[in-house]
Amino acid sequence: MKISKEIRVLKVPQKFPGDQKEYKLIQLENELKVLLIKQKSGKDCGRNSKLKQNLAAVALCVSSGCFDDPQEVQGLSHFLEHMIFMGSEKYPKENEFDQFVSAHGGFDNAYTEHEYTLFHFDIIEKHLAGALDRFSQFFVSPLMSFESMDREMEAVESEFQCNSSDDDVRLQQIFCSMVKDNQPASKFIWGNFETLKYGIKREKLSQKLHEFRKQNYVANRMFLCIQSSVDMNRLERTIVKCFKDIPKSIQNIESVSVFNEFEVFKSEFSEKAFFVQSNGEKCKLLMTFLYPALEGKEIKFLDYLASLIHSEESGSLSDVFIENHLALRVKTRIGNQSFESNFMFTLFSIEINLTTKGFEQLEEVLNEIFAFLLLIKTTSINEHRTRYNEFVKIKNLLSKNRREKSALVNVQELAVNMKFFDDENVVIGNEICGEFNEKVLQNFIDRLNERKFNIMILSDKISNTEKREKWFGTRYSAVDLPKYVLKLWNERWLHVGFVLPKPNNYICENFELFESSCEDESSAYPRRIFHNDACQCFHLLDNKFKLPLGFIYVYLMSEITESTVQNLNMTSIYSMCVKNFLSKELYPATIAGYNYKLHSVDDGLVLRTNGFNAKLPSIVDIITKTMNTFLNLIDLSVFETFKRELKKNFNNCLADENLLNDDYRLSFINSNHRSFQERLDNIDLIDFKDFTTFCENFLKSLKAKILIQGNFTESNAISITQMIIGNLNIKENKEAKMKKKNLSDILRVPIGSSYLKIQSSRQHNNNSLLKNYYQIGKATIQKECIAETLVGMMYEPLFDALRSHEQLGYGVACTLRKNSGIIGITITVEYQENRHSSEIVDKKIEEFLNKFYKIFLSMSDKEFSSVKSSLTSIKLVNDTDLEQEVVRNWNEIRIDENIFDRNELEAFEIEKLTKKEIEEFYFKTFLSIQSVRKLSVQVIHRENCKVYDKIEE
């Protein structure tokens, strides 16, 4: 095959400094553009490289999305995205592609955006050619039969119902209602029974679906991106063979009209104030500004302005709000290739998380926001130039030392970039910062200071609403903008307390890379370099990724925390307050590439930090010193603020079907688990005196486990460990050694089937969630491997049976669970109780388990060997980012097992598994009435739930 006549080689894209991947951009005869990315093979990737495997990843972006939906069939693009997977002429079996990808260690999915639709998958590299052949046929000759259409319509309806409680989705639809009716942005993008079943005849829908595909799913509206270590010439031949038959359109379908953004929206966008009833316990103020459609470099100027507004430093908007207890956080949101940013307009939003006081004093909150926007306007352009140049310096620094993304994430981003950026910039497009442009920045600042913004309040406290949004039923009011708002805007003045951010002292200047100086430092796995009765530290110098980055993770354990539910709550309040005190000082560090997270767990706290290794220890120094001097900073008002916030968090957890389901399962199997309801009931009993006494005792009781990994030498790691011990005053106590988790805390699920039914607290919501948990027992590497093999084999057939054919619900999955050394398998179905009862869903799961057992028994030795080979390959997939390795090592340290070569051991164990072992394990876990330990936890929509006071067996 003469490739040269069938492809045209385009300009090689620019890439980031330090990016070792190769790029090649080509175009087929049918005008399909393809970006090839050659990554290192597993054998080139450092430690244990002979064992390592690679995942190849593929993404195809179709330049057609919801904006193209016909007015009479809204949601058609989303429906087509579902239907395209339903078999092809060459591979008519509906789940052929899903089955192939799943059987060979991969994952596939798709999503519909407003201006494009994206399909993506990854797979063990040696099976890439077979996957591409099956994948390409969806776009050459998809079937999209009547039968598939009827069933997949159910899935679209279920997906719509599952998202009907999401406040972000609901708010976006209210913004859609502000758009003029003849504009693409006014459409309902999800699709449901009303638009796809009741609003159009079946035959007409099928006709529209096929016409829409032929018009829009054409080669010259497609962008394909493939990342692998396969030879590029060989891959080119495969691409031509698979994708050359996708037809192209002869129409000039990429022409785009020029829009005036103010002509898109109705006048009510800026003339009304919107009060929206939230689904959970929350309270937010959103101010949204309208900008024209922006290109990549232009949007960086908006990013710069956002960095001024959401700063948390002293003198910032956030600082003033927190000091006056008006709000807990200020965020900004800039549209990025979605409803918020498209060829017609760009939306820029300021989002304020209000306290109860802030909600009651909206006038004061708006007054502060208006004053801060005025500060930005009155700041000299030269000052802005200096700050913008520092902003660009940081962006360039982060790009130069960027961590590698997974292949699957990378191809998705770049396939979309191919639509929006010219050939030369498809790789670096989103990261490009233009030089300072006074005219552009001044225009953006002026827009922020025009009275053309939208005001929206989202709160569960809003009750008097006269409107109900058509599609999601969101209750809201749209009232004339209050006169006090106009008065505040017209009479705003500069507030003395406000200042723009100072020069950033956390910008890293030292990028020296350390090499192993001894055999111990060249180890493939962490070594314990410090150990006493109160603290142990593990260290690993990175010799693989070779970036000036580091990770410092600290697990702070306290028997005081786990002794009572009140102490657990006070540990949570303590962590929230500490983070509040840290925000002023460490916010500039987060801008300069450092990250820190501090959160409470059942037996203490976990601190995770990462960033440039040169300054990361100083950040950990600040955090741990603040933790120890906490009592000098705390006062009653701060305590009460975060006590209320914790209470709100638990109320929201109780309204979340997924979190609530897991909470009840853990309460049933773990005698020490503190449920959301138990913790919520306790919060009001905590007073400030109790809290300060607790903090004193808590800080005296700490023991620590530490992982220091990345560009740190062993001597660096010892110094950091000693600093942490000194700052937190961690002392040895021979009588109180670190204790391991006690397996006696885990309760055995009774033999047979136990049912726990919980009434959902959400109103106006049909969503229910059923999780059947099959307890296995104490974890061993062999048992985990058998269970993981079963999950791998069951996942796709389960989805095909319960989701694709039975259409029980949108979300169907099976998962291996491990809690305190006990493993089990969970089968999950998200469904609507008004369409399927929990009894039916549970029955269908059991029918599947019986059917799959027969399927497994009929599996040939060759098929079983192929399953094991794929699972082994998954275990040995090469890490693309240091953090993947760090997280895996950290999990071993947290659970006290320290089996850092677990993946290699499990790969070896899987190779040894026999079909007989799997068969016996499956029968004992799922089918035998003498051994099955099943717990079915069902969170059921309130109108359909019969209340059960105790477990049914």
Secondary structure as GFF3:
##gff-version 3
##sequence-region A 1 953
A	DSSP	alpha_helix	3	6	.	.	.	ID=ss1
A	DSSP	beta_strand	7	9	.	.	.	ID=ss2
A	DSSP	beta_strand	22	28	.	.	.	ID=ss3
A	DSSP	beta_strand	33	38	.	.	.	ID=ss4
A	DSSP	three_ten_helix	42	44	.	.	.	ID=ss5
A	DSSP	three_ten_helix	49	51	.	.	.	ID=ss6
A	DSSP	beta_strand	55	62	.	.	.	ID=ss7
A	DSSP	three_ten_helix	66	68	.	.	.	ID=ss8
A	DSSP	alpha_helix	76	83	.	.	.	ID=ss9
A	DSSP	alpha_helix	96	103	.	.	.	ID=ss10
A	DSSP	beta_strand	107	112	.	.	.	ID=ss11
A	DSSP	beta_strand	117	124	.	.	.	ID=ss12
A	DSSP	three_ten_helix	125	127	.	.	.	ID=ss13
A	DSSP	alpha_helix	128	140	.	.	.	ID=ss14
A	DSSP	alpha_helix	146	162	.	.	.	ID=ss15
A	DSSP	alpha_helix	167	177	.	.	.	ID=ss16
A	DSSP	three_ten_helix	184	186	.	.	.	ID=ss17
A	DSSP	alpha_helix	193	193	.	.	.	ID=ss18
A	DSSP	pi_helix	194	198	.	.	.	ID=ss19
A	DSSP	alpha_helix	202	216	.	.	.	ID=ss20
A	DSSP	three_ten_helix	219	221	.	.	.	ID=ss21
A	DSSP	beta_strand	222	228	.	.	.	ID=ss22
A	DSSP	alpha_helix	232	243	.	.	.	ID=ss23
A	DSSP	alpha_helix	261	264	.	.	.	ID=ss24
A	DSSP	alpha_helix	268	271	.	.	.	ID=ss25
A	DSSP	beta_strand	272	277	.	.	.	ID=ss26
A	DSSP	beta_strand	283	291	.	.	.	ID=ss27
A	DSSP	alpha_helix	296	309	.	.	.	ID=ss28
A	DSSP	alpha_helix	317	323	.	.	.	ID=ss29
A	DSSP	beta_strand	327	334	.	.	.	ID=ss30
A	DSSP	beta_strand	346	354	.	.	.	ID=ss31
A	DSSP	alpha_helix	356	360	.	.	.	ID=ss32
A	DSSP	alpha_helix	362	378	.	.	.	ID=ss33
A	DSSP	alpha_helix	381	400	.	.	.	ID=ss34
A	DSSP	alpha_helix	407	420	.	.	.	ID=ss35
A	DSSP	three_ten_helix	423	425	.	.	.	ID=ss36
A	DSSP	three_ten_helix	429	431	.	.	.	ID=ss37
A	DSSP	alpha_helix	438	448	.	.	.	ID=ss38
A	DSSP	beta_strand	454	459	.	.	.	ID=ss39
A	DSSP	beta_strand	467	468	.	.	.	ID=ss40
A	DSSP	beta_strand	475	480	.	.	.	ID=ss41
A	DSSP	alpha_helix	483	490	.	.	.	ID=ss42
A	DSSP	three_ten_helix	520	522	.	.	.	ID=ss43
A	DSSP	beta_strand	527	531	.	.	.	ID=ss44
A	DSSP	beta_strand	535	541	.	.	.	ID=ss45
A	DSSP	beta_strand	549	557	.	.	.	ID=ss46
A	DSSP	alpha_helix	559	563	.	.	.	ID=ss47
A	DSSP	alpha_helix	565	591	.	.	.	ID=ss48
A	DSSP	beta_strand	595	601	.	.	.	ID=ss49
A	DSSP	beta_strand	604	612	.	.	.	ID=ss50
A	DSSP	alpha_helix	616	628	.	.	.	ID=ss51
A	DSSP	three_ten_helix	630	632	.	.	.	ID=ss52
A	DSSP	alpha_helix	636	654	.	.	.	ID=ss53
A	DSSP	alpha_helix	657	669	.	.	.	ID=ss54
A	DSSP	alpha_helix	676	683	.	.	.	ID=ss55
A	DSSP	alpha_helix	688	700	.	.	.	ID=ss56
A	DSSP	beta_strand	703	710	.	.	.	ID=ss57
A	DSSP	alpha_helix	714	728	.	.	.	ID=ss58
A	DSSP	three_ten_helix	743	745	.	.	.	ID=ss59
A	DSSP	beta_strand	752	759	.	.	.	ID=ss60
A	DSSP	beta_strand	767	778	.	.	.	ID=ss61
A	DSSP	alpha_helix	781	798	.	.	.	ID=ss62
A	DSSP	pi_helix	799	805	.	.	.	ID=ss63
A	DSSP	beta_strand	811	819	.	.	.	ID=ss64
A	DSSP	beta_strand	822	832	.	.	.	ID=ss65
A	DSSP	alpha_helix	838	857	.	.	.	ID=ss66
A	DSSP	alpha_helix	861	875	.	.	.	ID=ss67
A	DSSP	alpha_helix	882	894	.	.	.	ID=ss68
A	DSSP	alpha_helix	902	912	.	.	.	ID=ss69
A	DSSP	alpha_helix	915	922	.	.	.	ID=ss70
A	DSSP	pi_helix	923	927	.	.	.	ID=ss71
A	DSSP	beta_strand	933	940	.	.	.	ID=ss72
A	DSSP	three_ten_helix	942	944	.	.	.	ID=ss73
###
